[in-house]
């Protein structure tokens, strides 16, 4: 990972422990749905769980969830809430082969250097079930406004796009299944209407820019989500 000294104050920088809400239940529900994971109970590994919001939601939703982190204070906080929280350097020894339906990596890939990305792919190949997938979300280098997400955090590495992930996967015995805009509709008529209108405007801009400049449409939201799986054997 880049700039390890910055991680010493990362929890404070991210305001973890404050009442700031970044992800909501509907975000996680929609992410799994868009990834094709359906409504069934899953065995999930949360890679780089940070504040632990996804693990909290997954546990309450009936999923079996474990998490990996590099920050000792986040590991301790998650363990205190009853989660199986594993230090990153102990992952290989504590995680069994073929144990998970899904690995979730939210806002993580942008922190990884090439070697760390390769290690994550190796972990995915070993610990995912045969039909398991890795679902990742990261700042979208294809977005015209991605800079606010990417450059606002000095621990981020090079900008990523779904095509860059597809290229990396080809060297890791993995494949890009799909890429999509990670969206959700909040509860409440007024909030839902406003969100749908925002998405409609984004879709119009995305379609126009995509076809005008490249001849096809692709995800351009500030964040993009990708679904990865093992490469198909010939």
C-alpha atoms as a printed R data frame, in Angstrom:
    type eleno elety resid chain resno       x       y       z
1   ATOM     1    CA   UNK     A     1   0.000   0.000   0.000
2   ATOM     2    CA   UNK     A     2   1.095   3.609  -0.511
3   ATOM     3    CA   UNK     A     3   2.188   6.127   2.140
4   ATOM     4    CA   UNK     A     4   1.983   3.816   5.192
5   ATOM     5    CA   UNK     A     5   2.630   6.739   7.563
6   ATOM     6    CA   UNK     A     6  -0.671   8.327   6.524
7   ATOM     7    CA   UNK     A     7  -2.558   5.272   7.756
8   ATOM     8    CA   UNK     A     8  -1.554   6.077  11.321
9   ATOM     9    CA   UNK     A     9  -4.121   8.894  11.298
10  ATOM    10    CA   UNK     A    10  -6.456   7.382   8.717
11  ATOM    11    CA   UNK     A    11  -9.373   6.698  11.059
12  ATOM    12    CA   UNK     A    12  -9.345  10.349  12.100
13  ATOM    13    CA   UNK     A    13  -9.080  11.551   8.506
14  ATOM    14    CA   UNK     A    14 -12.037   9.372   7.476
15  ATOM    15    CA   UNK     A    15 -13.991  10.524  10.547
16  ATOM    16    CA   UNK     A    16 -14.693   6.938  11.516
17  ATOM    17    CA   UNK     A    17 -16.281   7.113  14.918
18  ATOM    18    CA   UNK     A    18 -18.235  10.263  14.042
19  ATOM    19    CA   UNK     A    19 -21.867  10.082  13.003
20  ATOM    20    CA   UNK     A    20 -21.068  10.694   9.333
21  ATOM    21    CA   UNK     A    21 -23.014   8.246   7.140
22  ATOM    22    CA   UNK     A    22 -21.391   7.347   3.836
23  ATOM    23    CA   UNK     A    23 -23.018   4.039   2.934
24  ATOM    24    CA   UNK     A    24 -26.585   3.092   3.829
25  ATOM    25    CA   UNK     A    25 -28.350  -0.297   3.925
26  ATOM    26    CA   UNK     A    26 -29.923   0.283   0.524
27  ATOM    27    CA   UNK     A    27 -26.439   0.848  -0.941
28  ATOM    28    CA   UNK     A    28 -25.259  -2.565   0.214
29  ATOM    29    CA   UNK     A    29 -28.489  -4.319  -0.786
30  ATOM    30    CA   UNK     A    30 -28.357  -2.889  -4.291
31  ATOM    31    CA   UNK     A    31 -24.642  -3.630  -4.668
32  ATOM    32    CA   UNK     A    32 -25.180  -7.346  -3.979
33  ATOM    33    CA   UNK     A    33 -28.243  -7.399  -6.213
34  ATOM    34    CA   UNK     A    34 -26.396  -5.775  -9.126
35  ATOM    35    CA   UNK     A    35 -23.525  -8.218  -8.600
36  ATOM    36    CA   UNK     A    36 -25.936 -11.100  -9.155
37  ATOM    37    CA   UNK     A    37 -25.755 -12.403  -5.601
38  ATOM    38    CA   UNK     A    38 -29.531 -12.379  -5.141
39  ATOM    39    CA   UNK     A    39 -31.418 -12.580  -1.886
40  ATOM    40    CA   UNK     A    40 -29.883 -15.739  -0.383
41  ATOM    41    CA   UNK     A    41 -27.746 -15.827   2.735
42  ATOM    42    CA   UNK     A    42 -24.066 -15.652   1.806
43  ATOM    43    CA   UNK     A    43 -20.667 -16.316   3.275
44  ATOM    44    CA   UNK     A    44 -18.824 -13.023   2.736
45  ATOM    45    CA   UNK     A    45 -15.300 -11.733   3.302
46  ATOM    46    CA   UNK     A    46 -15.104  -7.951   3.688
47  ATOM    47    CA   UNK     A    47 -11.610  -7.027   2.501
48  ATOM    48    CA   UNK     A    48 -10.433  -3.738   4.025
49  ATOM    49    CA   UNK     A    49 -13.558  -3.215   6.145
50  ATOM    50    CA   UNK     A    50 -12.564   0.164   7.598
51  ATOM    51    CA   UNK     A    51 -15.313   1.472   9.848
52  ATOM    52    CA   UNK     A    52 -17.124  -1.860   9.495
53  ATOM    53    CA   UNK     A    53 -20.428  -0.532   8.160
54  ATOM    54    CA   UNK     A    54 -20.766  -3.302   5.593
55  ATOM    55    CA   UNK     A    55 -19.970  -6.015   8.146
56  ATOM    56    CA   UNK     A    56 -22.556  -4.585  10.554
57  ATOM    57    CA   UNK     A    57 -25.196  -4.562   7.819
58  ATOM    58    CA   UNK     A    58 -24.286  -8.033   6.497
59  ATOM    59    CA   UNK     A    59 -24.465  -9.590   9.945
60  ATOM    60    CA   UNK     A    60 -27.872  -7.993  10.618
61  ATOM    61    CA   UNK     A    61 -29.080  -9.147   7.175
62  ATOM    62    CA   UNK     A    62 -28.307 -12.782   8.001
63  ATOM    63    CA   UNK     A    63 -25.053 -13.236   6.112
64  ATOM    64    CA   UNK     A    64 -22.003 -14.955   7.598
65  ATOM    65    CA   UNK     A    65 -19.298 -12.312   7.396
66  ATOM    66    CA   UNK     A    66 -15.622 -12.006   8.277
67  ATOM    67    CA   UNK     A    67 -13.313  -9.084   7.631
68  ATOM    68    CA   UNK     A    68  -9.687  -8.202   6.909
69  ATOM    69    CA   UNK     A    69  -8.025  -4.901   7.868
70  ATOM    70    CA   UNK     A    70  -4.566  -3.381   8.307
71  ATOM    71    CA   UNK     A    71  -5.533  -0.821  10.976
72  ATOM    72    CA   UNK     A    72  -5.283  -2.241  14.508
73  ATOM    73    CA   UNK     A    73  -7.859   0.165  15.970
74  ATOM    74    CA   UNK     A    74 -10.446  -0.831  13.360
75  ATOM    75    CA   UNK     A    75  -9.780  -4.526  13.979
76  ATOM    76    CA   UNK     A    76 -10.273  -4.011  17.723
77  ATOM    77    CA   UNK     A    77 -13.463  -2.000  17.191
78  ATOM    78    CA   UNK     A    78 -14.957  -4.635  14.873
79  ATOM    79    CA   UNK     A    79 -14.014  -7.481  17.199
80  ATOM    80    CA   UNK     A    80 -15.673  -5.621  20.096
81  ATOM    81    CA   UNK     A    81 -18.910  -5.637  18.073
82  ATOM    82    CA   UNK     A    82 -18.712  -9.407  17.701
83  ATOM    83    CA   UNK     A    83 -17.188  -9.650  14.226
84  ATOM    84    CA   UNK     A    84 -14.505 -12.030  13.065
85  ATOM    85    CA   UNK     A    85 -11.899  -9.362  12.320
86  ATOM    86    CA   UNK     A    86  -8.592 -10.632  10.931
87  ATOM    87    CA   UNK     A    87  -5.319  -8.690  10.613
88  ATOM    88    CA   UNK     A    88  -4.263  -8.583   6.976
89  ATOM    89    CA   UNK     A    89  -0.950 -10.329   7.677
90  ATOM    90    CA   UNK     A    90  -2.816 -13.312   9.175
91  ATOM    91    CA   UNK     A    91  -5.317 -13.790   6.363
92  ATOM    92    CA   UNK     A    92  -3.531 -16.707   4.697
93  ATOM    93    CA   UNK     A    93  -3.387 -18.730   7.894
94  ATOM    94    CA   UNK     A    94  -6.917 -17.963   9.143
95  ATOM    95    CA   UNK     A    95  -9.021 -18.299   5.983
96  ATOM    96    CA   UNK     A    96  -9.914 -21.681   4.548
97  ATOM    97    CA   UNK     A    97  -9.965 -22.688   0.895
98  ATOM    98    CA   UNK     A    98 -13.289 -22.213  -0.888
99  ATOM    99    CA   UNK     A    99 -14.880 -20.624   2.162
100 ATOM   100    CA   UNK     A   100 -16.722 -17.658   0.652
101 ATOM   101    CA   UNK     A   101 -19.495 -16.930  -1.810
102 ATOM   102    CA   UNK     A   102 -18.219 -13.381  -2.206
103 ATOM   103    CA   UNK     A   103 -15.365 -11.067  -1.324
104 ATOM   104    CA   UNK     A   104 -16.406  -7.428  -0.961
105 ATOM   105    CA   UNK     A   105 -13.773  -4.707  -1.374
106 ATOM   106    CA   UNK     A   106 -15.348  -1.273  -0.970
107 ATOM   107    CA   UNK     A   107 -13.029   1.667  -1.641
108 ATOM   108    CA   UNK     A   108  -9.954  -0.559  -1.406
109 ATOM   109    CA   UNK     A   109  -8.447  -1.227  -4.854
110 ATOM   110    CA   UNK     A   110  -7.367   2.388  -5.251
111 ATOM   111    CA   UNK     A   111  -5.098   1.893  -2.210
112 ATOM   112    CA   UNK     A   112  -3.299  -1.172  -3.577
113 ATOM   113    CA   UNK     A   113  -0.019  -1.261  -5.438
114 ATOM   114    CA   UNK     A   114   0.571  -3.911  -8.080
115 ATOM   115    CA   UNK     A   115   1.917  -6.505  -5.625
116 ATOM   116    CA   UNK     A   116  -0.962  -5.966  -3.193
117 ATOM   117    CA   UNK     A   117  -3.507  -6.280  -5.996
118 ATOM   118    CA   UNK     A   118  -1.895  -9.533  -7.053
119 ATOM   119    CA   UNK     A   119  -2.042 -10.802  -3.466
120 ATOM   120    CA   UNK     A   120  -5.759  -9.968  -3.288
121 ATOM   121    CA   UNK     A   121  -6.410 -11.866  -6.514
122 ATOM   122    CA   UNK     A   122  -4.514 -14.878  -5.169
123 ATOM   123    CA   UNK     A   123  -6.591 -14.716  -1.990
124 ATOM   124    CA   UNK     A   124  -9.764 -14.576  -4.085
125 ATOM   125    CA   UNK     A   125  -8.779 -17.578  -6.182
126 ATOM   126    CA   UNK     A   126  -8.049 -19.601  -3.051
127 ATOM   127    CA   UNK     A   127 -10.885 -18.611  -0.721
128 ATOM   128    CA   UNK     A   128 -13.812 -18.172  -3.118
129 ATOM   129    CA   UNK     A   129 -16.146 -21.043  -3.874
130 ATOM   130    CA   UNK     A   130 -16.085 -22.242  -7.518
131 ATOM   131    CA   UNK     A   131 -18.926 -19.878  -8.438
132 ATOM   132    CA   UNK     A   132 -17.831 -17.124  -6.049
133 ATOM   133    CA   UNK     A   133 -17.160 -13.522  -7.062
134 ATOM   134    CA   UNK     A   134 -15.162 -10.540  -5.899
135 ATOM   135    CA   UNK     A   135 -17.159  -7.292  -5.874
136 ATOM   136    CA   UNK     A   136 -15.142  -4.079  -5.704
137 ATOM   137    CA   UNK     A   137 -16.003  -0.388  -5.717
138 ATOM   138    CA   UNK     A   138 -13.461   2.349  -6.364
139 ATOM   139    CA   UNK     A   139 -13.186   5.930  -7.731
140 ATOM   140    CA   UNK     A   140 -13.971   5.783 -11.414
141 ATOM   141    CA   UNK     A   141 -11.159   7.083 -13.620
142 ATOM   142    CA   UNK     A   142 -13.658   7.194 -16.504
143 ATOM   143    CA   UNK     A   143 -15.798   9.759 -14.690
144 ATOM   144    CA   UNK     A   144 -15.425  13.444 -15.564
145 ATOM   145    CA   UNK     A   145 -15.703  14.251 -11.832
146 ATOM   146    CA   UNK     A   146 -13.718  11.374 -10.314
147 ATOM   147    CA   UNK     A   147 -10.959  13.668  -9.079
148 ATOM   148    CA   UNK     A   148 -12.866  14.717  -5.958
149 ATOM   149    CA   UNK     A   149 -12.997  11.081  -4.860
150 ATOM   150    CA   UNK     A   150  -9.545  10.009  -5.958
151 ATOM   151    CA   UNK     A   151  -7.294  12.966  -5.241
152 ATOM   152    CA   UNK     A   152  -8.973  13.870  -1.964
153 ATOM   153    CA   UNK     A   153  -7.107  10.999  -0.272
154 ATOM   154    CA   UNK     A   154  -3.303  10.867  -0.469
155 ATOM   155    CA   UNK     A   155  -3.241   7.127   0.265
156 ATOM   156    CA   UNK     A   156  -4.750   6.485  -3.158
157 ATOM   157    CA   UNK     A   157  -2.481   5.177  -5.884
158 ATOM   158    CA   UNK     A   158  -2.927   5.408  -9.631
159 ATOM   159    CA   UNK     A   159  -6.411   6.121 -11.056
160 ATOM   160    CA   UNK     A   160  -8.352   3.002 -12.049
161 ATOM   161    CA   UNK     A   161 -10.985   2.263 -14.666
162 ATOM   162    CA   UNK     A   162 -12.975  -0.864 -15.362
163 ATOM   163    CA   UNK     A   163 -10.817  -1.469 -18.443
164 ATOM   164    CA   UNK     A   164  -7.654  -1.194 -16.328
165 ATOM   165    CA   UNK     A   165  -9.096  -3.808 -13.972
166 ATOM   166    CA   UNK     A   166  -9.881  -6.043 -16.948
167 ATOM   167    CA   UNK     A   167  -6.256  -5.750 -18.068
168 ATOM   168    CA   UNK     A   168  -4.927  -6.550 -14.588
169 ATOM   169    CA   UNK     A   169  -7.225  -9.561 -14.299
170 ATOM   170    CA   UNK     A   170  -5.740 -11.091 -17.438
171 ATOM   171    CA   UNK     A   171  -2.437 -11.512 -15.590
172 ATOM   172    CA   UNK     A   172  -4.099 -12.929 -12.441
173 ATOM   173    CA   UNK     A   173  -6.204 -15.852 -13.723
174 ATOM   174    CA   UNK     A   174  -9.287 -13.717 -13.091
175 ATOM   175    CA   UNK     A   175 -11.819 -12.057 -15.398
176 ATOM   176    CA   UNK     A   176 -14.034  -8.994 -15.367
177 ATOM   177    CA   UNK     A   177 -17.643 -10.177 -15.366
178 ATOM   178    CA   UNK     A   178 -19.220  -6.737 -15.497
179 ATOM   179    CA   UNK     A   179 -18.844  -3.113 -14.461
180 ATOM   180    CA   UNK     A   180 -21.699  -0.893 -13.334
181 ATOM   181    CA   UNK     A   181 -22.624   2.350 -11.604
182 ATOM   182    CA   UNK     A   182 -23.164   1.499  -7.906
183 ATOM   183    CA   UNK     A   183 -26.532   3.142  -7.290
184 ATOM   184    CA   UNK     A   184 -29.401   2.734  -4.861
185 ATOM   185    CA   UNK     A   185 -32.835   4.213  -4.237
186 ATOM   186    CA   UNK     A   186 -33.452   5.440  -0.670
187 ATOM   187    CA   UNK     A   187 -36.740   4.890   1.169
188 ATOM   188    CA   UNK     A   188 -39.324   7.671   1.166
189 ATOM   189    CA   UNK     A   189 -41.218   9.013  -1.834
190 ATOM   190    CA   UNK     A   190 -39.565  12.435  -1.927
191 ATOM   191    CA   UNK     A   191 -36.010  11.163  -1.499
192 ATOM   192    CA   UNK     A   192 -36.564   8.363  -3.996
193 ATOM   193    CA   UNK     A   193 -37.986  10.765  -6.587
194 ATOM   194    CA   UNK     A   194 -35.055  13.135  -6.203
195 ATOM   195    CA   UNK     A   195 -32.531  10.287  -6.506
196 ATOM   196    CA   UNK     A   196 -34.243   8.877  -9.600
197 ATOM   197    CA   UNK     A   197 -34.179  12.303 -11.238
198 ATOM   198    CA   UNK     A   198 -30.472  12.610 -10.482
199 ATOM   199    CA   UNK     A   199 -29.771   9.208 -11.986
200 ATOM   200    CA   UNK     A   200 -31.798  10.055 -15.078
201 ATOM   201    CA   UNK     A   201 -29.711  13.180 -15.626
202 ATOM   202    CA   UNK     A   202 -26.519  11.172 -15.137
203 ATOM   203    CA   UNK     A   203 -27.702   8.532 -17.604
204 ATOM   204    CA   UNK     A   204 -28.387  11.152 -20.250
205 ATOM   205    CA   UNK     A   205 -24.957  12.725 -19.811
206 ATOM   206    CA   UNK     A   206 -23.252   9.323 -19.694
207 ATOM   207    CA   UNK     A   207 -24.953   8.129 -22.862
208 ATOM   208    CA   UNK     A   208 -24.259  11.362 -24.739
209 ATOM   209    CA   UNK     A   209 -20.574  11.559 -23.789
210 ATOM   210    CA   UNK     A   210 -19.988   7.877 -24.344
211 ATOM   211    CA   UNK     A   211 -21.471   7.750 -27.818
212 ATOM   212    CA   UNK     A   212 -20.109  11.130 -28.942
213 ATOM   213    CA   UNK     A   213 -16.535  10.359 -27.948
214 ATOM   214    CA   UNK     A   214 -16.268   6.563 -28.137
215 ATOM   215    CA   UNK     A   215 -19.324   5.159 -29.901
216 ATOM   216    CA   UNK     A   216 -20.608   3.207 -26.905
217 ATOM   217    CA   UNK     A   217 -21.821   3.757 -23.338
218 ATOM   218    CA   UNK     A   218 -19.861   2.816 -20.215
219 ATOM   219    CA   UNK     A   219 -20.154   3.645 -16.477
220 ATOM   220    CA   UNK     A   220 -19.213   7.249 -15.669
221 ATOM   221    CA   UNK     A   221 -20.467   7.752 -12.114
222 ATOM   222    CA   UNK     A   222 -17.823   9.076  -9.675
223 ATOM   223    CA   UNK     A   223 -17.485   5.530  -8.304
224 ATOM   224    CA   UNK     A   224 -17.663   2.342 -10.346
225 ATOM   225    CA   UNK     A   225 -18.283  -1.224  -9.188
226 ATOM   226    CA   UNK     A   226 -16.857  -4.339 -10.813
227 ATOM   227    CA   UNK     A   227 -17.604  -8.038 -10.459
228 ATOM   228    CA   UNK     A   228 -14.614 -10.367 -10.861
229 ATOM   229    CA   UNK     A   229 -14.499 -14.158 -11.065
230 ATOM   230    CA   UNK     A   230 -11.971 -16.853 -11.841
231 ATOM   231    CA   UNK     A   231 -10.896 -16.999 -15.460
232 ATOM   232    CA   UNK     A   232 -12.696 -19.658 -17.469
233 ATOM   233    CA   UNK     A   233 -10.545 -22.606 -18.386
234 ATOM   234    CA   UNK     A   234 -10.153 -23.309 -22.124
